[in-house]
Amino acid sequence: MDLTRAGLTAVCLVVTAPVLFADNGLEVITTEDIEREKPASLMELLRKRGGVGDSSGALSLRGVPKVALYVDGFSRGGSVFELDKVKPQDVARIEIVRGAASNRYGADALGGAIIVTTVQAKPKMSLGLVQGYDSVDSHYSRAIASGGQNGIDLRASFEDSLSNRWMIQRSDSPLTSLAQTQATWLAKRGGDIKAAYRNDWLTAGAELNYLEQTRNYGRPNYYNEYTTLRPRLFSEIRFGNLKLSGKLMYEDLRTDVYRDSGNVSDLALYMQGPETEKNFNLEVQGEYGGFNAGLVYAVNQAGIEQNLADGGRRLFGMKSTVDRIGVFGGYGLDFFGDWHLDVSGRYDQYDYSGISIYDAGLETHEADAFKQAFNPKLALSWKALSWLSLRGSAATGFVPPDPVTLYYRQTRPNYLILPNPGLRPEQSTTLDFGFETAWQGGKAELTWFYTRWTDKMERLVTAGTPTTQQTVNLGASESQGLEFSLQQGLLEDLNLSFNYTLTATQITKSLDAAYIGNELAYQPRHRINAVLTYTGIKDLTARLNLHHESEQYMDFRNLRRDAAGNAWYNQAYATLDFLLTKKLQWAGNGVNLTLALNNLTDNRFQKSLFQVDVGRVVRGEIEVQF
């Protein structure tokens, strides 16, 4: 909860290819879907998709909590916070890749990947204004403009928003360091500008993104201030069946961290310090026929500083360098007319060097370290009948520990974050098999999945004075289950969309025998989404969405009650959301009206780490398009 990522400076050279691999469980969300569902954020949109979880601020798929997030070809980690930096109006396409995807996306893709592609500049002149408010005094204002002249297209997008009560701590929480004395809030202000040039064989462009955010956790001196500057260049060249494209991005991130002592009796500022992150990425893509290959090179430099607020004495500091190289490729083959085979893999190599740590008045230098992994994937699909398709895949994945989890320390009177220099890489093996069938007016999919981990990394939080937090190797564990989805037209203007994920997780091997047989954290056994959509009135859409999650533990210890009687699990819950949208058009212009009632029954359900939902929220939005 407390830990933010350290700063990184990265230099990357990537030779990649478009997504050609047969990713089982691939779901595509288009601009039209986003327009129809009108979410306030991308996480609100994804939360209604099958198997997608967001407990404790991390994305998960099919019970696997490591999911890679990519925006316009570059990694953004796997956090909800990074996902919600992207405005829904800026998104052209989202791909949800379920199942291991380290063969293409490298580390953090054990459970899959979420690939976001933003809207590019277009020649048509247009202007859009969006204003939204809700019943907890949150609001957002957005403006989008585009146009072109002489073959050069421009697009600009801006946002100013405030999200109130984004996190509410439970009153019975044993973690006094997270107790709230005021409402939480997240303020965001920023924008991006894109320019593009296109002809028959070349597309080239540039983008500049700037974002400021302040995230308050519910205490006057417990907050982060974020600043992001991200320029990007991109190009694509086409020669018949050969396609080459390149992307260049520089990213400068700064997080100013402010913390009190960690209790509610003393709310004065105790410590502060900057965490910086800088990334320079170059990606070149190539494709010819069914073959593609790639090369990734990166240099990462990290820096963290912590100082006492009173007097400025240095408490902790860390600098590090990580060199990374990766090679991947894949080949797709059609045979026997109805069969398709994809073979792909990726080799990654990490060199940790230049790591220096200042702690307790001493500065030390860690020995250089080297880690490597190769992750293949084999996927096979068969069009068995005109109405039936079968598919299956096998893949491996890995997540290496980074300098933050290895060496980061935070020491406050009532809260400790401990390093773990002996942390080992997490590795996984994933299998899945499924079928898809279609008929007039509907289709259905059913997938069986299985993932096994070795040296699984998990966060362990222990309540007390002080509360402690540390990332540890849990041991071997597994997750398996079924994922079912159904789309069916009930009446001419009434459609049903239903998805259900059954997940069973278990620790199978651990140094502490007491954990064997326990479930993994934040993985409900049952997750259900059911959506009814009515379009019987011209330019009006009504949607009713039911979401259910069963009981889930907060950590792998599976504490029903701790020694103090606190329940370390979240009870099962269900929510009902209603959405009504209306389009008004005249002379090429238009107005879109949205009324959303989230959590209609006002269910204050438990979630994440001793948190509760805000309850019923009424949101209104008006969008004007010229």
N, C-alpha and C positions, 0 to 999 in steps of 0.2 A: 504493500500500500504506500509506503513512504519512499521507496527507492525509485529514483528516476535514472534513466540511462545516462552513462557518462558520455562526454564528448568524443567524437571520432572524426579524424580527418582521413578521407579515403581517396585514392587514385585508382580508377578501375578502367581496364580495357576489356571489352566484352565483344566477342563475335558470336552472335546467336542466330536463332531462326524463329519464325512465327510458330505458334503452337500447332504442331502437326501431330503430336503424340495422341494416341487414342486414350484419353483420360476418362476412365469409367466414372459415371456419376457427374458428368459435366452439366452444369446448368447455366444458361445465359439469361441475363437480365438486360433488356434494351431500354433505350430512351423512352419508348412508348410505355413500357411497364412502369417506369418511374413517374411519367406523366399521369398514368392511371392511378397509381397508389399515393402520390403526393406526400412522401415522407418528409418530416422535418429534418432528418439526418439519414445517412446511409445505414447506420446500425439499426435504426427503426425499420428500414426496408429489409435488411438481411435477417433480422431476428425472426421473421415469419417464414424463412426458408427451411427446408428439411435438414435436420441435423446440425444447424448452425447455433453455436452457443457463445455467450459473451460474459460469463461469470468471472468475477475478479479482474475485469478489465482486459482479459486476453481472449482472442478468438479461438474457437475450437470447432472441429467437424467430426461427426461420428464418434464422439467420446475421446478424440485425440486432441490435446490442448495446444499443440504446436502447429500453427497455420501461417504460411507466408502471405504477406500483403504486398502486392506490387501495384504501383500507380505509374502509368505510362512507361512501363518497362523497367522501373527501378524499385528496389526493395524499400519498404517502409516498416520493417519489423512485422509484428503480428498483433498490435494492440488496437483496441477500440478507439483510443485517443487519436492515433494516427489516421484511422479510417474516417473519423468525423471531422478531420481537417478539410476534407473534400466536400464541396457543396453539391447537393443532388442535382441542381440545375447545370452543373459542369460535367456531368457524367454522360458518356455516349454508350457505354457497355460495361457490364460486370460479368466476369466468368467465375463461377464457383467450381473449383476442381476438387472433388472429394476423393480421398485416398492418397497414399504417399505420393509426393511430387518432388522429392529431392533429386530425382533424375533430371529435372529441368530447372528447378528453382533453388536447389542447394539447401543450405541450413534453414531451419525453422519451417520446413515444409513436410514434416512427418505426417500431419493429418490432412494435408492438401494445401491449396492456395486460393486466394481471392485476388483476381486480376482486374484492376480498374483502368479503363481507358477513358480519357476525358474528351470532351468535344473540342474539335479543332476549329481554327478560323475558317469562315466560309464567305463567298463573295456577296451573298444576298444581304442587303441592308436590313437590320432589325434592331429593336431595342426592347428589352424586357425589364420590368420592375416588379419585385416581389416584396410583400410585407406580411409578416406573420406575428401573431400574439397568442399567448395561452393563459390559462387561469392561474398559473403560479408566477405571473408577471415576467415570464420569459418572452423574448421578442427577437426577431431577425429582420434585417433589411438587406436586400440584394438587388444588384443592377447588372444586367448583361447586355452588351452591345456588340454587334458584328457588322462587317461590310468589307467591300473590296473595290480596288481600282487598278487597272493596268496589270492584271495578273497577280497582284499582291493582296492577300486577304488579311483582315485584322479582327481580333476578338478580345474584348476586355470584360472582366468579371470582378465585382467587388462585394464585400459583405461586412456588416457591422451587426453583431449579435450578442445576446446575453441569455445564458441558460441558468435558471435558478433551481436550487434544490436538486442538483444532478446526483447527489449522493446524500442519503440520510442514514446516520448511524443508529443502530438499535439502542434503546435506553437500557437494556439489560446486558450490553456488551461488557466483557471483562477487560477489554483493551482500553484503558484510560487514556492512552496516548492518542487515541482516535476519537475520543468523546468530543461532541460538538457543542459550542456555546452560541452559535449563530448559524444561519442558513448558508449552505454552500452555494457557490456560483462560479460560472465559467464565462468569461468575456472573450470575444474574438473579433478582430478587425484586420482586414487585409484584402488583397486582390491579386489578380494575375492578368497579364497582357500577352497575347499570342499574335504572331505574324507568320504567314505561310505563302509560298509561291508554288504553283503547280503548272506542269505541262504534260505532254504525252508520255515522257520517260523519266521525269524528275519531279519530286516533291521535296521542298526544303522549307525550314521555318525556325522560329525562335520563340522562347517563352520566358517571362520574368514573373516570379511569384514572390509576394511578400506577405507575412502574416505575423501579427502580434496577438498573444493570448495571456490571460491571467486566470489561474485555476486555484480557487480558494477551497480548502477542505473543511471549513466550518469553524475556524478559530481565527482571531485577528492576525496572528503571526505564524500561520501555518498555510503557506501558499507558494506557488511557483509562478514565475513570469517567463514566458517563452517568446523568442524572436526567431523567425525563419526567413532566410533570403535564399531563393532557389532559381537561378537562371539556367536555361536549357536550350540546346540546339538539336535539331533533328533533320534527317534527310532520307530519301528513298530513291533508288535508281532501278529501273526496270529494263532488262534486255531479253525479250522473249520470255522463255521459261525461267530465266535467272533473275532473282530479285535480291538486291543488296540495300541495306538501310543502316543508318548510324544515328546514335543519340549521344549527346554530350551534356552532362549536368554537373553543376557545382552547387553544393548545398552548405550553407552556413547557419548553424543552429546554436542558440545560446539559451540556457535555462538558469535563471537566478533563483536559488532555493532559499527560502526563509522558514525557520523552524523554531518553535518554542521548546521548553524543557521536556514536554511530553506528558504533562498532567494538566488538570483543570484548576489547580490552586495557584499556579504561576503561569500566566499567559503572556508574559513579556518575551520579547525576541531573545532567543538563546544563541543561535548560530545562523550563519548565512554564508553563501559562496556560490560562484558560478560553475556551471557544467557546460562545456562547449562541444559542438560536433560540427565537423566540416567534411563534406564528401565531394569528391571529384570523380565522375563516372563517364566512361566512354564505352558505348555499346554499338557494335557493328553487326547487323543481321544478314544472313545469307540463306537462300533456299534454291534448290534446283531439283525439280521433279519431286520424288519422295524422300530425298536425302537432305539432311541439315547437320551442321556442326557448330561448335562454339568454343570460345576461349574467354576466360574471365581473369583479370588481374586487378588486384586492389592493394593499396597501402592505407592502413588505418592508424591514426594517432589519436589518443584519448587524453583528456585532462580534466581533473576535478580539484576544486579547492573548497575547504571548509574552515571558517574562522569564527571565533567567539564574537558575538555582537558587542560585548562589553570589553573594550580594549583591543579587539582585533587579533588576539593571539591565534596562531595557526594551529588547527586541530588535526587536520588530515589533508593529504594531497596525493594525487596519483597521476602519472603520465605513462603512456604505453604506446607501442607500435605493433601492429599486426599486418604481416604481409600475406596476401592470399592469392592463389592461382587456381583456376578451375578450368577443366576441359570437358565438354559434353557434346553429344551428338545423338542422332536418331535416324532411323530409316523405316518408312512405311511401305508395306507391300500388299497388293491385292492378289488373291489367287483363288482358283476353283470358282471364280465368278462371284461367290457370295461371302468369301472369307477375307478378313483384313488382319494383318499382323503388324504391330509396331514394336520395334526393339530400340531401346534408348538407354543412356547411362550418363553419369557425370562423375568426374574425379575432382575432388577438392583438396587443397593443401593449405594449411595455415602455419605460419611461422610467427611465434610470439617473441618479441625482442624489445629492448630498450624500456623495460618496465621498471619504473622507480616509484617507491612508495614512501611517503612521509607519515609517520604514525607515532604518537607518544614521544615526540621530540627527536625521533631517530629517522634517518633516511636510509632505505635499503634498496638494493637492486636485485631483481629476480633473475635467475638463470634463463637463458633462451630456451624455448620449447618448440616442438614440432608436432603437428597433428595432421592426419590425412584420412580420407575416406573415399570409397568408390561405391556409388549407388546406382545399380541397374534397375530397369523396369521392362517387363514383358507384358504386352496387352494383346488380346486376341478377341475378335468379334466375328459373329456369324449371323447372316440374314437367313435364318432357318426357313421361314415362311414369309409370305407377303405381309403378314400381320404380326410376326414374332421375330425378335432379334435377341441373341444371346451374347454375353460378353464376360470376360474375366481378365484379371491381371494379377501380377506378383511384383513387388517392389521392395526396396529397402530405403531407409532414411537415417539421418543423423542430425544432431545439434551439438556443436562444440561449445564448451564453456568460454565465455568472453572474459576480458580482464576485470569487468565489473563484478561478476559472480565469483571470480577467483580471489580478488584482492580488496574489494571495496569494503570500507568500514564507516559506520556512523555511530557516534557515541554521544548520547544525551542522557541526562539523569534518569529518565523514565522510558527510554527506548534505545535499543541496540540493534544495529544491523551488522552481522558478523561475516567475515570473509570465509572462503573455503578453498584454499590453494590446492587441495588434493582432489578437487572435483574432476570427474571423468566424463568424456563425451557420452551423450545419450544416443543410442542406436536402436533402430526398429526394423521389423519385417512386417509387411502388410500383404494380405491376400483379399481378393473380393471376387464375387461371381454374381451375375444378375441377368435379368431378362427384361425386355420392354415389349409390350403388346399394344396395338392400336386398333380402334374400330371407329365406325362413323360416330362422330360427336364426342370421342374421348380417347384416353390412353392411360396406361398404368405401367409402373416400373417397380420391381422388387430386387433388392440387392442384399446379399449376405457379405459381411466384412469381418475381418479379423486382423488385429495388430498386436504384436508382441514386442516389448521393449527390454533392453538390457541397460543397466546403469541409469535408469530413469531419473531425471533431475526434477525435484519438487521443492517448493518453498515451504519451510516449516516455521510457523509462528507460535510462540509459547507465551501465554499470558503470565504476568507477574510484575514485580517491581525490581528491575525494569522488564518490559516486554522485549522479547528477542525475536529476531528474524534471521534466517539463514537458508541458503539453497544447499540441498544435500542430494546425494545419490541414494535413491530409494531402494534399488535392486531391480529384479525382473518383475514385469507385470504384463497384463494383457487386457485387451478390449475386443469384444465381439458382439455382433448383433445383426439386426435386420433393418433395412430402410425401405419404406413403401411410400409411393406417391400415386395419386389418382387425380385426373382431370376429366370432368364429365359435364356435358351440357344437360341440365335437368329440363329446362324449357327453352323456348326460342331465345329468350333474353335473360335467362338465369343460369349461371354456371357455378360449379363446385370445384374447388381445388383443395386437396387433402394430402397431408404428408404425416407420416408417423415413423419415429426412430426408436427402436428398442436397443438399448445398450447395456451390456453387462461387463463391468470392469473388475479386475481382481489382481492383487499383489500375489505373485507366485513364488518369489524368492526374496529374502531380506536378511540382513545381518541381525535384525531384531525379529525373532520368531513370532512375537506378538502381532506383527503387522501382516503376516502371511494370511491370505484370505480376505483381507480388507478391500474395500472399494477405493477407487481413485477419487480425488477431490473434484467437486463441481461437475459431476457427470451423472445427471438424472437417468434412471433406468428407462423412463418413458418421456418422450417429447412429442407433442401433437400440435399441428396447425390445421385449421379448417377455415376456408374462406368461401363465402357466398358473394357473388358479384351479380348485380342487376343493372342492365343497360336498356331497359324497355322504353325509356323516355329519351327523346332526342337530346344529345349533348349533356345528358345527366348520367352519372354513375354512382351507385350505392354499393358499399362493401361492408360485410360483417365478418370479423375475424376472431376466431377462438384460438387461444394459445394455452397449452397446459404443459407443466413440467412436474415430474414426481420429486419426491424427497431426495436431497443430495447432501453429502458431507462437505465440511469446509476444508478438511485436510485428510491425509492418508491414515491418521491415527484412528479415524472413525469414532470419535468421542461422542457418545450420546449425551453424556454429562461429564464435566470435569469435576475436580475435587470440590470446587466452589458451587457446583450445581448448575453451571452454565451449559446450555445446549449448543454443541458445535456442529449443528446441522441445520439445514433450511427445509422447512416443511413443503409439501406439495402445494401447488397453487394453480389457478386457472384465471385467465383474464379475457375480457370480451371488448373488442374495439369496433367502433363504427366510423365509417368515412363516407362523406357525401361530396361530390364534385360537380360543378356546373360550368359549362363553357358558353360564353356569349361572344358572337362574332359579328363584325360589320366592316365592310370596305377593306378587307385584308388585315384588320386589326382584331384584337380579341381580349377578353377578360376571363380568367379562370378563377372560380370561387371554390374554396375548400373549407369544409367543416369537419373536424376530426374530434371524436370523443374516445379517448384512450382509457382503458380500464373502467368501463361503464359501471361495474358493480362496486367500485371504490375499494378494491381488495388491497390492503396494505401488506402484501406478501413479503416474506423474507428472501434475501438474495445476497450473493457474494459473501464478504467477510463481515458478519454482524451488521448487515444493512437491511433496510426495508424500502419498499417502493413508495413513491410519492403519492400514489392513489389516483383517483380520477383526475384527468387533465382534459380540459376543453381547449381546442386550438382552432383558430381561424386564420385563413391565408387568402390573400388576393394577389393575383398576378396579372399584370397588364402587358400586352404584347403589341408592339407597333411595327 
